[in-house]
Amino acid sequence: MKKQGGTINEVAREAGVSVSTVSRIINGTAFVAEDKRRAVEAAMQRLEFRPNYLARTLITGRSMTVGVIAEDIVSPFYADVIRGVEQALLDTPYQPVLNSGHWSTQYETRAIDTLIYRKVDALLLLGSTLSDDTLRDVAGRVPLILFGRRVPGLEDHCLTLDQRGAALNATRHLIELGHRRIVHLHGPPGQQDAQERRAGYRDALTGCGLPLHPELELQGDFLEQSAAQALTHLLDARVPFTAVFAGNDQMAAGARLALYRRGLRVPDDVSLIGFDDLPASAFTIPPLTTVRQPTYQIGQALARHVLNVLAGQPSTLPDFDLTLILRESTRPLR
């Protein structure tokens, strides 16, 4: 099989191994001793050897690619998950192929169809707007791993976190500080994480004997601008509140801007909590109290599960705890 640069035979001679050993290293089909692997990789680099991936796919039936679809790959949250996926695949023959679903069933379906058409060996969905029936159908076409969704029949390949419990703890922290009128900026109503965090917020209020105030539940889209606009409208309406629980750190940033423009200080006038603990959240002024999701480690775990599934090995997705990180954006109500 002729390659760009050198040939597979030339690589084998240069590395002092058999052609089949080179092939196993390229295809990742069997264990090869580390010294031989290093020799082959060095020979490939010296000879500028480039495997013919199309030919390899035709021969092996594998493209050595993993399709990764996030709702928004430029989101800081999903970007950190993807960083973990990439790191876990770094020393393997597999390469991630990235795409966005854009919070749209139409775009997500198109991305899935495109990646399956391109013969990805597995599909990793970081969030999904598709129905359970549709996702089960996709799982019948390609190995499917899901983050943020629990689909009956696919439980072994779904990684979900206790979003509801974490939101309850965040809201309860504000209640324990003396706050009673707490705004909740929630995400899109069709998004499972948004629904669970909203439910946790309500659980905390009712569990402490406090009434629910529908006017304090504001819809956003997990982006800064939506939160800034929603909270600005609430301020315009002169609806009283003393704290804000934002559905993610990005919406917390938008809320902070709306408060700043009205001369309201965090936390002196309004306490503020986010969700995710994005890297920048520890460096805002004041640093943001938030719920930490171990996004990088989640990405690594998802990628390792994909590799085990493709290798036919037993695999169980781990559990991850969500932790309330207390910083200076919350304080007791005066």
N, C-alpha and C positions, 0 to 999 in steps of 0.2 A: 504494500500500500504506500504509494508515494506521498510524501509530506512536503510542506514548505520548509526551506532551509535544508536540513538533513533528512535521512530516512530512518525508519525504525530500526533497520539493520545496522546503520552507522552508529546510532545511539547505543545499541546493544554492544557493538565492538568497542566503542569508546569507554563504556562503563564496565566492560568485562563481565557482562551477564548475558543470559539468553534473551532471544526476542520475546519469548513468552513472559519473561520477568518484566520486561519493559511494558508489554501489553497489560499485564496485571496492575502495574503501578498507574498507568494512564487511566485504566477503566475502573480502578478501585474494586476489582472483583475478588481479591484475596489478600491475605496478609503477606507482606514482604518485609524481610529484615531491614532495620533502619539504616544500616551501612550501605546496603544495596540501593535503597530508596534515595539516599543522598547522592550516591554515585550516578544514578540514572538522571536525577534532576540536574546535577551539575553538567552532565554530558548534553542533556537537552538544551541547557542554556548556552553552552559553548557552540553547539551546532545550529543554534537558532531553530530548533525543532518545534514545529507547531502541529499538534494533532489535527487530523481532519475530522471534526466533530460530526459533520453530516454523515460521513462514511461510517464512523463508529456507531452512530445512532441506528443506521440501517443494519449493521452487523449484530449489535448487542441488544437492540430494542430499547436502549436507554440514552437519554440526552445528557445525563449528569447535570441537570438543572432542576432547581426547586422554584416554582412560582410563588411569589409573595405578594399578596394584595392587601394593602392597608386602606382604611377609609381615606386617609390623606397622608401621603408619605413625607410631606414637608412639615407635618405637625411635630412639634418637639417631643410629644409623648410617643408617637409611632416611630419617629426617627431613632429614639433610644432603644426601642424594642428591635428594630431592624439592625441596629448596630450590634446587638447581642446575637442575632441570627447570623450576621456576616462573620462575626468572630468565631462562632462555633463551627461554621463551614470552612473556615480559612485554610485549615490543613487537611482538607478532604478533597476528593475529586469533584465535589458538587459546587455549583455556582448559583447564587440567588438571581432570579429575574424579577424585578420590581415593577409594580403597577399600582394605581390608585383606583379605589371604587367611588370616590367623591360623594359618599353618602347617598348614592343613587343606585337603585336596583338595575336600571338600564345600563349604567356605566360598569357596574360590578359584573353583571352578566356578560357584557362584551369582553371585559378583561379576562374572565374565566375562560370563555370560549377561545379567545386568542391564545392564551397560554396552553390550553389543552391541545389546540391545533398545532402548536409548536412543540408538542411532545414533552412537556415538562414531566419529570418523574413523580413529582408530588406537588400538592398545592397547600399553601399555608395562608389562611385568611385571618387577618388581624382585625376583628370586628366584621360584621356582615349585616346587610339590610335585607337579605333574601329570606324567604320562608323556610321552615324546617323541611318541608317536602322537597323544595328545590335543592337544598343543601344535601339531603340524602341522595337525590338524583346525581349531583355532582360527585359525591363519594363513590357512586357506582361506576364512574368514568375514570377516576384518578384517585390515588390515596390522598385523603383530605384531613387536615389538622386545623382546628378552629381555636381562636383565642377570643374570649369575651362572649361566647355563645355556648349554650348547652342544648344540644339537639338530641332528642330521644332516638336511640339506636346508634348514635355515634359518641356516646359518653366517654369511651376509652380514648378518644382523640380530641376531646374538648378540654380546654384549660379556662376555668372561670375562677373569679375571686369573689370574696364576700363584700361586694360593693354596698349592699344594704346595711350590713353591720357596721362597716367603716363610716358610712354617712350618719348612722345613728350616733356613733361615738363622737363624731365631729360636732353634730348639733347639740348633743348632750353637754359637751364641753362649754359651749356658749351659754346653755341654760344654767350650768353650775356657776358660771361667772355672773349670773343675775339677769341675763338677757331674756326677754319674753317675746318681743316682736322681732323675729328673725326672718330676713329675706332669704329665699332660696332661688338662686339662678340655676335653672336646670337645662339639660341638653335637649335635643330633638325628641319628641314623644315616641317615635318609633325605634329609638336606640335603647338597647337593653340596659347598658350601664346607666344611662340617664334615668330610666324608669326605676331602677333599683336604688339609686342614690336619692331620688325624690321620695321613694317609699321609706327609706331609712330616716330621712328628715322628718317625715310625718310620724313615724314610729316614735321618735324621740319626743316630739311635742305631746302626742297623746299619752305616751307612757309616763310623762311628768304631769299629766292633768292639765295641759295647756290647750287652748282652742286652736284649730287650724284657721288661718286667714288666707283665703284664696287670692286676695289682692297682693300678698307677699310672695306668691309663687310666680316667678317670671321666667318665661321661656327664652332660651338663647340657642346657639348652635355650636357651642364649645369654642367659639372664637371670641377674641377680645371685643370687636366692634359690637357684636350682638349684646354683650353684657353691658357695655357702656351705654348703648341706646336704651336698653330696657330699664336700667337703673335711673337714667336721666328722666325718663317718662314718669317713673315713680316719684322722683324728687319734685318734678313739675306739679304732680298731683298733690303734693304736700302730705303724702301718706307717711305716718311716723314709723320709724324702726331704729334699732340700735345696733344691729349686727347683720352681717351678710355671710351666708354659706354658699360659696360658688361651686358649681358642679365640676369645675377643673381649674387649674392654675391660670390658664389663659383667660378664662372669664373673670377670675379674681383680678387680673391685671386691668381688664376693662372696667370692672367695678371701681377699682382704685382711682382710675382716671376720672370717672364720673364724679366721685366724691371730691377729688382734688379740685375740680373745676367749680364746685359749689362751696369751696372753702372748708370742707369737712375733713378732719384729720383722722388717719388710721394709726393707732387704735383709740386716740383720745375721745373722738366723737362717735366713731363707728368701728366695731371689731370686725375683722375679716378673716375668713378661713377659705382655703382652696382645696384642691384634690389633685393628686398625682405626685407632688414634690418634684417638679421639673428642676434641672440643675440650676437655673437662674433664680429659683424662688428663695434660695438661701441668701441671695445677694441683693434683693430689693430693699427699699427703705420705707418702712421697717421690713426686716425679713419676715416671710409669710409663714404663718401657721397653716399646716396642710396635712393631707393624708398621703403617706409615701407608698407608691407602688414600685416594686423593684423591677423596673422595666427592662434594664439590661439583662438581668438574670433570667427574666421571663423569656426574652428572646433566645438566650442560650438554651434554655430548657426545651423550648419549642423546636429548635433546630436539631437538638440531640434526639428528640423523639422522632422527628422526620427520618433521621439517619437510621435509627433502630428499625422503624417500620420498613424502610427500603431494604434493609439487610435481613429482614425476616426474623428479627430478634424480639423477644418480649420487651415491652416498654410501658412504663406507667408515668404519666405526667405528675410532677410534684405539686404539693400545695404551697401557696405563698401567703404570708400574713400581710395585711395592710395595717400600717402603723401611723397613729396620729403624732405628728412632729410639732411640738409646741415651740413657737418663736414669738417675736414681739408684735405681731399684728392683732393680737387679742389681749384684752384686759378686763378686769371686773367692772361691771356697770357701776357708775358713781351713784 
